Amino acid sequence: MHRPRRLRRSPALRNLVRETQLSAHDFILPLFVSEKLKQRRPIASMPGVFQLSLKEIVDEAQRAQDLGLQAVLLFGIPEHKDEQASGAYVETGIVQKALRAIKAKCPDLVTITDVCLCEYMSHGHCGVTRIDGDHFHVLNDETIELLVKTALSHAATGADMVAPSDMMDGRIGAIREALDTNGFDQTGIMSYAAKFASAFYGPFREAAESPPQFGDRRSYQMDYANADEALREVALDIDEGADIVMVKPALPYLDILWRMHQRFGKPTAVYHVSGEYAMIKAAAEKGIVDERAAVLEVMTALKRAGADIIVTYWACELAKWVSE
């Protein structure tokens, strides 16, 4: 009897039989563009991540493309906020300006835009609200009208794909119908289909300047205890026309990611979010983990669990690391 042997004799041999391989094409880089800035502003809770001016966002997009990345995900920070999120869909909005500028310099780079209203609302919620005494409600249908306007505006100014992250019911179908009716049938939709109410979003709210001014988002984001409900939400978004479905955050939801990938066979994305990023950065700064090794291990786990696409703030670094 021979003992079974594992092929682990050398790094080269391990690489030869490695089941999960990372590529620069796996990653999407999130970028924050601010209407208020002339030069970049560091985000204190996210070392290495910045709010960028309009000029800098173009340079950063070019750098991402030069490193081998194929797509960026744009988040806008407007000068003016109001209770109708008008900065989200106005023709001269910051994302609209960024799209035009990026496409002029990097026409082959895939531009994906966040379609949500929290950055543009004076109260920081993802939709139109109504306050009744001590309670508030996000008005689903009224919010969808503004999301549709935003998606159409982004498509008209060059977005290759829109990414609704608001979690309103029925918004994928409404956006798909509006895009098709208005001649944007080739504009894709990447749906935040299973977006959970999470403790890991805090640094993003600093980056996007979008903390809620009252209440929280648990009434419209998913309960982190519910897996079957998440799969039902994904199925609904696919039926309504989503091209890519996403789970967010990443590591606490590997089971959801795996089940989505196995059940639906649809291109599946995962967002490794700001809090997850900040934790590894903090641990690396304290010498608890090696940053590069930890990040590569995490990203491999996400791809192994079923992610076809990974949205990550380490996208540029990963593009370098996986090519070495």
N, C-alpha and C positions, 0 to 999 in steps of 0.2 A: 504493500500500500504506500502510495506517495502522498505526502501532505499537500493540500492545495496551496498554491503559491500566489502571492500578490505581486503584481508587476510594479515594484517600487524601487528597483535597483539603482536608478539614476534619474536626475531631473529630466533628461532628454527622453528616457523611456516612459516616465510618468506623463510627460506632455503628449507622447505619441498615443497613449490610450485614454487620455482625459476625455470625459464624456461631455462636459460643459465648457464651452469656449466663449470668452468675451471678445467683442469687437467694438470699434468706435461707432459702428452703425447701430449699436444697441441703445445708445444714449441720446437723450434730449437735454439741452441746457436751458434752465429757466433764467430769464433776464428781467430785471426791473428797470423801467425807464421812467424818469420823473420829469414832469413839465416844469418843475421849480428849480432845477439844478443847471449850473453851467459846467460843473465838474463833479466827478464821482464822490459819493458819500459812503463811507464804510458803514456796514450794519453791525452794530456792537455785538449782538448776540450770535452773529454768523461770521466768524473770522474768514476773510478771503472772499466774501460776497459783498456787492456794492449796489446801491442805487446809482444809475447812470444817466448822464445827460443824453440828449438826442444825438449829438455827434458821437459820443462814446459808445452808444448802443450799436451804431453801425460798425465801429472799429471792433467791438467785441464780437459781433456776428461774423465779421470777416475772419477774425482769429479762430473762432470756432470752426468755420468752414475749412480753413487752412490746416487745422489739426485733424480733419477727417470726419467731423461731426456732420450730420445731414440735416439736423433740425434744431430750432430754438423755440422756446415757449415764452411769449411776451406777456408781461404784467405791467399795466400802466398806473402811474400815480399823477392825478390831475392837480392843477393849481386850485381849481374851484370844486367844491363838493356841494350837493344839494339833495333834496329828498326825492328827486326824480332821476338821479344818476345821469344827468344830461351829458356829462363829460365822457360817458361810455360810448355814446353813439353819434355825437356831433362829428361832422366831417373833418373838423380841424382838431380833433382829440389827439392826445399824446400817442396812443397806440396807432392811430391812423397815420400820423406823421412818421412814426418809427417804421411802420410797414413800407411806406413809400420809399423812405431813405434806404432801408435794408435791401429792398428789391432792386433799387437802382444800382447798388454796388454788388450785391450777391444774388443775382436772379435765380440761381439754381438751389439756393438754400431753402429748405422747407420752413415756412413761417407758420407757426401755430399760435393762436391768440386765446388767452383766457377770456371766456365770456362769463362774467359775473359782475355784480353791481356793488360789492362791498367796498371796493377802493374808491368808488365814486359817490357813495351815499354819505350824507353828513352824519348819519347815525351808525354807520359801519356794518349794517346788516346786508344780507345778500339779496334783499328784495324790498318791495314797497311794504311799509308797515302801517298797522293801525293800533293805537293804544287805547285799551279799555280799562280805566282805573289803574290797578297795579299790574295788569297783564298786557302783553303785546302780541300781535299776530302778524305773521308775514303773509301777505295776500298773494296767493299762488298765481291766479290768472292775470292779475294786473302786472305782476313781476314778469310773467312770460312775454307779455307785449313788449316790455323794454329789452328783454334778452333777445328777442327776435330782431328788434331794431339794431341792437349792438352787433349781432352776428352778420346781418346784412351790410352794415357799415364796414365791418372788418373785411368781408368778402370783396366788397367794392373797391377797397384800397389795397388788395393784394394778398390777403391771407390765403394760404393753401388749405388750411384746416382751422376750424374753430373748436374750442374745448370748453363746453359749458360745465362749470364747477359749482353751480348754485344749489343743486339738488331739488329744484321745483318739480312737481309732478307734471309730466306731459311736455316738458320743454324740448326734448329731442325731436319729437314728432312735429311740433310747431316750427322749430328752426329748419328741419329738413324740408318741410313743405314750402316755407318761405324762400329758402335758398333755391329750390328747384323752380318755383314759380317765377323768380326774378332772374333766371338765367345763370345761376351759380350751382348747377347740378354737379360740377366737378370739384366743388369745395367740400372737403371731408369734415366729418364730425368725430372728434375724440371725446367720448363722454366720461365724465367722472361718475361712473355708474354706481359704484359702491364707495361713497365717501363717508367716513365715519366721524362722529363727533369725538374728537381726540384731544388728549392732553399735549400732543406733540406739535401743535400748530403755532405755539407762542411766538417764536422768532420770526415766522413769516408775517405775522400781523404787524410787527415792527417794520419789516422790510417793505410791506405793501401799504403801510399806514392805514390799516383797516380793522383795528379792534372795535368790537361792538360797544356803543356808548351806554347800552342798557341790556340786561338779559344776557342770553347766550344763544348758540346756534343749534341746540339739541332738538328743537322742534322741527327742524328741516334736514339736519344731518343724521346719519344712521346711528342707532344704538350699537356700541361695540360688542355687545353680548349676542347679537343676532346674525347668524350665518345664513340660515335659509332665507330670511328676508332679503339679505344682500343679493342672493342669487336670483330671487324674484325681480328685484330692481334691475339687475343686469339684463334679464330676459326681456323686460319691458323696453329698455333702451334699445336693445337689438331689434326688437319688433318695430320700434319707431324710426329706425334708420341709422343708428350709430355704426360707424365704420370701425372704430377702435373702442374698447371698453377698458376702464381703468379702475383699480382699487387704490385707495389712499387712506392712511399711510401704508408703509411697506412691511417692516419686520413683524409688527404685532398681528399681521393679517396674511401670513404665508398660507394658512389653510384656505382662506377665501381665494387667494390668487390661484392656488393649485386647482381648486374646485371650478373656478371660472374657466381656466384654461382647458381642463378636461371635459367639462360639460358642453361648452359652447363652441370650441374650436375657432373662435373669433380672435383676430389680433388683440393681444392683451397687454395693457400697460400697467405699470405700477409707479407711484410717486414716492420716492424716498425723501421724506419731508424735512422741514427746517429743524424740528426738534431732534430728529434722528441724526441729522448732520451735526448739529451743535453738540450733541452728547459725545460723538466720536472725536470731534475737534477738542473738546474739553479734556477727554481722557488722554488724547495724544499730547496735549500741552503739559499735562501732569506726568507724562512718561509712563502711563498705565498701559497703553497699547501703542504699537507702531501704526501710524495713520495709514500708510500705503497698504500694508498687509491686511489691516482690518477692513479697509474699504473694498479691496479686491475680494476678500472673503464674503463680505455682505453682498456685493453685486453678483458674485457667482451664485450665492444662495438664491437671490431673487430670480435670476435666469433659470436656475435649476428647478425652481418652484413653478415655472410657467410663464415668466415675463418675456414677451417678445420685445418690449420697449421699456426702458427705465428712465424716468425723469429724475435727474440728480444734479446737485450743485457741484459735484466733482466731475462733471462730464468732460471738461477740458483736460483735467489731470488724468482721468481714465483713458482718454484717447491716446495720450502719451504712453502711459504705463502698459497698455495692452499691445502696443506696437513695438515694445522693446524686447 
